[in-house]
Amino acid sequence: MYVAAAGTLSPTWDPEAGELSLVGSLDRLDLTCAQPDAPTTLALHGCFSELLEAADVRARIDAHLRPGARNLPKLALRELLANELGVDLEALTLTRPRPGVLRLNASLRPQ
């Protein structure tokens, strides 16, 4: 089975928890059953039951990515800066000046 997906992941900042995490959604999910017949060709073969079992994959992935989900790793940025650099994180803003670029601006003060 071949799986192709497209969607969006966005970083989000939780100022109360001091955590930077990812949220998003899966916009497209393509499932294809294929088996190599020769070194350079693929032939589609029946795998209807496998596709039925995977039909709710998109919903499961979206559930992991929804805001507030606890299933993706998070970076405890406030704690990390305090413990490693001895600074308090007062505020953080996220901007996307262009596709593929994320800019974080932080307000820090010594402990």
C-alpha positions in Angstrom: 0.0 0.0 0.0 1.3 3.5 -0.9 0.2 6.5 1.1 0.5 10.1 0.0 -0.8 13.0 2.1 -1.0 16.8 2.0 -1.9 19.2 4.7 -0.8 21.9 7.0 1.2 21.9 10.2 1.5 25.2 12.1 3.4 26.0 15.3 1.4 27.4 18.1 2.5 29.1 21.3 0.7 28.4 24.6 1.8 31.3 26.8 0.2 29.9 30.0 2.1 26.6 29.7 5.2 28.1 28.1 5.0 25.4 25.3 5.6 25.5 21.6 3.7 22.8 19.7 2.3 21.8 16.3 -1.3 21.8 15.2 -2.8 21.3 11.8 -5.0 19.1 9.6 -4.7 16.6 6.8 -6.2 18.0 3.6 -5.7 15.1 1.3 -5.0 11.4 1.8 -4.4 9.0 -1.1 -4.1 5.3 -0.6 -3.0 3.0 -3.5 -2.4 -0.7 -3.6 0.5 -1.6 -5.8 3.0 -4.4 -6.2 6.1 -4.4 -8.4 5.7 -6.8 -11.3 9.1 -5.9 -12.8 12.0 -3.7 -11.5 10.6 -0.6 -13.1 6.8 -1.1 -13.2 4.0 -1.2 -10.7 0.7 -3.1 -11.1 -2.4 -2.4 -9.0 -3.7 -5.3 -7.1 -6.8 -5.8 -5.0 -6.3 -4.8 -1.4 -9.8 -3.6 -0.7 -9.8 -4.9 2.9 -6.6 -3.0 3.7 -8.0 0.2 2.3 -11.2 -0.2 4.3 -9.1 -0.6 7.5 -7.2 2.5 6.6 -10.2 4.6 5.6 -10.3 6.5 8.9 -6.5 7.2 8.9 -7.2 10.9 8.0 -9.6 11.3 10.9 -7.1 9.7 13.3 -4.3 11.9 12.2 -6.4 15.1 12.4 -7.3 14.0 16.0 -3.6 14.0 16.8 -3.0 17.4 15.3 -6.1 19.3 16.6 -5.5 22.2 18.9 -5.1 21.0 22.5 -4.2 17.5 21.5 -1.5 16.0 23.6 -0.2 13.5 21.1 2.6 15.4 19.4 5.8 16.4 21.1 6.0 19.8 22.6 8.9 22.0 23.5 8.7 23.4 27.0 10.4 26.6 25.9 9.9 28.7 29.0 11.3 25.9 31.2 14.2 25.2 28.8 15.3 28.9 28.7 15.0 29.2 32.5 17.0 26.1 33.3 19.6 26.3 30.6 20.1 30.1 30.1 18.8 31.6 33.3 16.3 33.9 31.6 12.5 34.2 32.0 10.4 34.2 28.8 7.8 37.0 29.2 6.2 36.9 25.7 6.6 35.1 22.4 5.1 35.9 19.0 5.2 33.7 15.8 5.1 35.2 12.3 5.4 33.7 8.9 7.0 36.3 6.6 6.9 33.9 3.6 6.1 30.2 3.0 8.5 27.9 4.7 9.9 30.5 7.1 8.9 30.8 10.7 10.1 33.8 12.8 9.9 33.8 16.6 10.2 37.0 18.6 10.7 36.7 22.3 10.8 39.1 25.2 13.3 37.8 27.8 14.5 39.0 31.1 17.3 37.7 33.5 16.1 35.6 36.4 
